[in-house]
């Protein structure tokens, strides 16, 4: 059977950070005025070099492949051409057909030329000179790049100028396009894009600086990125990385799935489970394209009405040009069918929810406190920002900042903040984005108590590599709350300690260790489940110096033991509850926040439990001592209970 779905592409890049965002609609224009003598030089060189008519192209080789979804669904920074390397003193000519969506209402729905150093996107030494789109909109952002190349607007000329990004006429940019990057002149850098009707040029009266780590390598790279359009490449005089692609038809070699959920709720139909699935088909000659599920023959091999792993097979039997192929390819896919109670989620589990479409509740972080949260992150994999976001607020509505999983943020406490320090992201964004689907994430939100907040995210990817990002010094006021939101992703708060049937005996399961720096409070939150037999059949907090050397253990029912707990004349405990029977009954599915404070020689533990009866119960243990202030950790364990971290 076949199922119909729209294409959802999966590609990534994030080394640009804010630079890439400014290439999108509604972004600010980057523009620098240039002195009159530079403008005069530009005009002189342009008149001498540009000439009239179309240049005769020499040394062209067949290079036939498609970039962008042919249903015009490719978003910005989702589809990329091959890399074309252009040595110093050389010229690159490429010819392609640009298809513009006949229903496009924005001028930027065409393509951008990206110029970079001789590195792959996302590599540690990758640097960009800038980007030039085919449309020309002086009030918009039709070219950008600030650090390494001066994209002065008076160095750009076009015979078609748009006053806004909603002006009509974007269709005039389609058709056969010839693009030229000319590095052959002694003291200029020249770019020309023309389809015979519209011609846009960029002429810099200076050579490009060398951004390669190896000073002897003066080669640059260029690649094209469509947005809401697609490009059929035809020919090039420079052989791309990976080689030329011939016009001969190509057979499929392999298939991978995109948009397939990891888990679906019991009762979901197979059609709905794969509603957002597409497949990337790899063909001969290193050519690939995405196809909708309707192009696949799909058969479910198991019973989706039952809990557990479900398996299906998909067959693709077309060539690159859509003819019947000699040897069809097949691939197996799996997902889990789970009961409604097995996980708590934020966001649609098929990753279809737009940005800001789903939020967790707001959690307060006191001065000097760090709140630790663990969850599993799932993403549609289309872009770096299609992952979790942390929202910092004063009261749930007045925002200090929003920070994303990809080390980018905004807000009054983030922007124009001279003391803000960020980790700077990853050395390989492509690998990171792929690893984020199913990544185990731990976030640390810290209220420094001095008008600033820090956010750290430790992400253990599906490749078992640990990725870390941080944002330190976000400006806040007295109160700090945080919550999570998503963007075409979803979060599962599914970290469980102990068996779901509460059969785990005492000390039978443990969480990870949480470090508590001296002078700080570290908190975590979870839902407590109990067999209800005894007060001690609930959570326990284990205090250690290194994960093995214990200071003490404190239980949910205000009882404890250990070398720093027993015979301690300075220990103060809250004394428990006035009605233990009501408390025990309320502890099944109670929402618990455990806070551990490192005083530099003693430790305090506070447990706040919101029971299933809606009442708040509090227990505390102050002055657990003596402890090593430089080595304080805690973890959770269970006894006839289990914990789900939320």
C-alpha positions, 0 to 999 in steps of 0.5 A, spaced: 500 500 500 502 507 499 501 513 503 501 520 501 505 525 504 509 532 503 516 532 502 520 534 509 528 535 507 533 533 512 540 537 512 543 542 516 548 547 518 549 552 524 556 555 524 553 561 521 549 562 527 546 569 527 549 570 520 544 565 517 538 568 520 539 574 518 539 571 511 532 570 512 525 574 511 524 580 515 532 580 517 536 586 518 540 589 512 547 589 513 550 595 509 556 599 509 557 606 506 563 606 502 568 612 500 567 616 493 574 614 491 572 606 492 565 607 488 569 611 482 574 605 482 568 600 482 565 603 476 571 604 472 573 596 473 565 594 472 565 598 465 572 595 463 570 588 465 563 587 465 562 588 457 556 587 453 552 580 451 553 573 454 560 571 455 562 565 451 563 559 456 569 554 455 571 548 458 564 546 460 562 539 462 556 536 463 554 536 471 546 534 471 543 533 478 537 537 482 538 541 488 531 542 492 524 539 493 521 539 486 514 541 490 517 547 492 517 545 499 525 546 501 526 551 506 532 556 507 538 552 509 535 545 508 538 543 501 545 544 498 549 543 491 555 540 491 562 544 493 565 547 487 573 549 489 575 555 485 583 557 485 586 564 485 586 567 478 581 562 476 574 563 474 568 558 475 562 558 470 556 554 472 549 553 468 543 551 471 535 551 470 532 555 476 524 553 477 521 558 481 514 557 485 508 560 481 505 561 487 511 564 490 509 571 494 516 573 496 522 576 493 527 571 496 524 565 494 530 563 489 537 561 491 543 564 494 550 563 492 555 562 498 562 563 498 567 560 503 574 558 505 576 551 503 572 547 508 566 543 509 560 546 512 560 545 520 568 543 520 572 547 525 576 551 520 570 553 516 569 560 515 564 564 510 565 570 506 558 572 505 552 570 501 549 573 494 541 572 493 539 573 485 534 578 487 536 585 489 532 588 494 536 594 497 531 595 503 532 587 505 537 582 505 539 580 499 546 579 500 550 579 507 557 578 510 560 582 515 567 579 518 571 577 512 568 581 506 565 588 505 558 587 501 557 594 500 551 595 497 554 600 492 558 594 489 552 591 487 548 592 481 541 589 478 537 591 472 531 588 477 530 592 484 525 590 489 522 595 494 520 590 499 520 582 499 512 582 497 513 586 491 511 582 484 516 579 479 520 574 483 518 569 477 522 573 472 528 570 476 527 563 473 529 559 467 536 558 464 541 561 469 549 563 468 553 564 474 560 566 474 565 567 479 571 571 477 578 571 481 582 572 474 583 579 475 589 582 479 585 586 484 578 585 483 573 579 485 567 579 481 560 575 481 555 575 475 548 572 475 544 572 469 538 569 466 538 573 460 532 577 463 535 579 469 542 580 471 545 582 478 553 583 479 557 584 485 564 587 483 569 588 489 575 592 488 579 588 492 582 581 492 579 576 497 583 575 504 585 568 505 581 564 510 584 558 510 588 555 515 594 553 510 596 560 508 599 556 502 592 554 500 588 560 496 582 556 494 575 558 495 569 554 495 562 556 492 555 552 493 548 554 492 542 554 497 535 554 494 529 557 498 522 555 496 525 553 489 529 548 486 535 548 481 537 543 475 544 543 474 546 542 467 554 544 466 560 547 470 567 548 468 570 546 475 569 539 477 565 539 484 567 535 490 565 528 488 565 529 481 561 531 475 554 527 474 552 525 467 545 526 464 545 518 464 539 515 468 541 512 474 539 506 478 537 507 486 542 504 491 540 505 498 534 508 502 534 512 509 527 514 512 526 521 514 520 523 519 519 517 522 517 517 529 521 513 535 514 512 539 507 512 537 501 512 542 497 505 542 491 506 538 495 510 532 493 508 525 499 506 521 497 511 516 498 517 521 504 514 524 508 515 518 504 521 515 511 525 515 515 520 513 519 521 507 525 517 504 532 519 501 534 515 495 541 514 494 543 513 486 549 512 482 554 517 481 553 520 488 546 523 487 541 523 492 534 526 492 528 525 497 521 522 495 514 522 498 512 516 502 507 515 496 513 513 491 514 507 496 511 501 496 510 500 504 507 494 508 507 493 515 509 486 518 507 487 525 500 488 529 500 496 530 494 495 535 499 491 540 504 494 544 512 494 542 516 494 536 513 495 530 516 493 523 515 495 516 518 494 509 519 499 504 520 498 496 523 503 491 523 501 484 524 507 480 531 510 477 533 517 478 529 520 472 523 516 474 523 510 470 522 503 472 529 500 475 533 494 474 533 492 481 528 495 486 531 497 493 528 496 500 529 498 507 526 496 514 523 501 519 521 500 526 518 504 531 515 503 538 508 503 540 507 505 547 501 506 552 499 513 554 502 513 561 509 511 559 512 518 557 510 525 558 512 529 552 512 537 550 510 538 542 507 533 537 511 526 537 511 527 530 515 533 530 510 537 526 509 543 531 511 549 529 516 554 534 513 556 540 507 551 539 508 547 546 511 549 552 512 546 559 510 549 565 515 554 568 519 552 574 522 557 579 530 558 580 532 561 587 538 565 587 544 561 588 540 555 585 541 550 579 536 547 577 537 540 573 532 537 568 533 531 564 529 529 557 530 526 551 530 530 545 527 528 538 527 532 532 525 532 524 532 534 523 531 539 518 535 545 521 539 546 527 534 550 531 529 544 530 530 542 537 529 544 544 529 551 547 530 554 554 525 560 555 528 564 561 522 569 564 521 573 571 514 571 571 512 566 566 511 572 561 516 577 561 522 574 558 529 575 559 532 571 554 530 564 549 536 560 548 536 554 543 540 548 543 544 550 537 548 555 541 544 561 539 539 566 543 535 572 543 532 577 548 533 583 552 538 579 557 542 576 551 542 581 546 547 587 546 550 584 553 557 585 553 558 580 559 555 574 555 559 568 554 557 562 550 561 556 548 560 557 541 557 551 538 560 545 535 566 543 531 561 539 526 554 541 526 552 536 521 554 530 526 551 534 532 544 535 528 544 528 526 545 525 533 540 530 536 534 525 534 534 521 541 539 525 544 539 524 552 539 531 554 541 534 561 540 542 562 542 546 568 539 553 569 543 557 574 540 563 578 547 566 580 544 571 585 547 577 582 543 579 576 545 574 571 543 567 569 547 561 566 544 555 562 548 549 560 546 543 556 549 536 556 547 532 550 549 525 549 547 524 542 545 517 539 552 516 536 554 516 544 558 522 543 557 528 549 556 535 546 556 541 550 553 548 550 553 554 555 550 561 555 553 564 561 551 571 564 544 572 561 542 579 565 536 577 569 532 581 575 530 578 582 526 572 580 528 567 575 523 562 572 524 557 566 521 553 561 522 549 555 519 550 548 520 546 541 520 547 534 519 541 529 521 537 535 519 534 541 521 532 548 520 526 552 521 526 560 522 519 560 528 518 564 526 512 569 529 510 575 526 503 578 521 498 575 515 501 573 511 496 577 515 498 583 518 492 584 525 494 585 528 493 592 532 498 596 538 500 592 536 496 586 536 502 581 540 509 581 540 516 577 546 519 575 550 523 580 549 531 580 555 535 582 553 541 587 559 546 587 561 550 593 556 555 595 550 553 590 544 549 590 542 544 585 535 542 584 532 536 580 524 534 579 521 528 578 514 524 579 515 519 585 511 512 584 510 508 590 507 501 592 504 504 598 506 499 603 511 503 607 513 510 608 520 508 606 517 505 599 519 512 596 525 516 593 532 516 597 537 522 596 544 519 596 550 524 598 557 522 596 564 525 595 565 521 589 559 517 587 562 511 592 564 515 599 558 516 602 556 522 607 549 520 608 542 517 605 536 521 607 529 518 605 523 521 603 520 520 610 525 525 614 529 519 616 537 518 614 543 515 616 551 515 614 557 518 617 555 525 617 548 524 619 548 520 625 551 523 632 551 529 629 549 535 634 548 540 629 543 536 624 536 539 624 531 536 621 524 538 619 520 532 623 516 529 618 508 530 617 502 531 621 498 525 618 503 520 615 497 516 612 495 521 608 502 523 606 503 516 604 497 515 600 499 522 596 506 520 594 503 516 589 505 520 583 507 526 587 511 531 583 517 532 587 523 537 587 529 535 591 534 541 592 541 540 595 545 546 598 553 545 599 555 550 604 562 549 604 563 544 610 556 542 610 550 540 606 542 541 606 537 537 603 530 540 602 524 536 599 518 539 596 512 534 594 506 536 591 502 530 592 496 527 588 491 530 593 494 537 591 497 538 597 504 541 598 509 537 603 516 539 605 521 535 609 528 538 610 535 536 613 540 541 615 547 541 617 549 534 614 557 534 616 562 534 615 563 534 608 568 536 603 566 543 600 570 541 593 566 534 592 559 534 593 555 530 589 548 527 590 543 521 586 537 518 587 535 511 589 528 507 590 525 502 595 519 499 592 518 505 588 520 508 581 521 515 579 520 519 572 524 525 571 520 531 569 
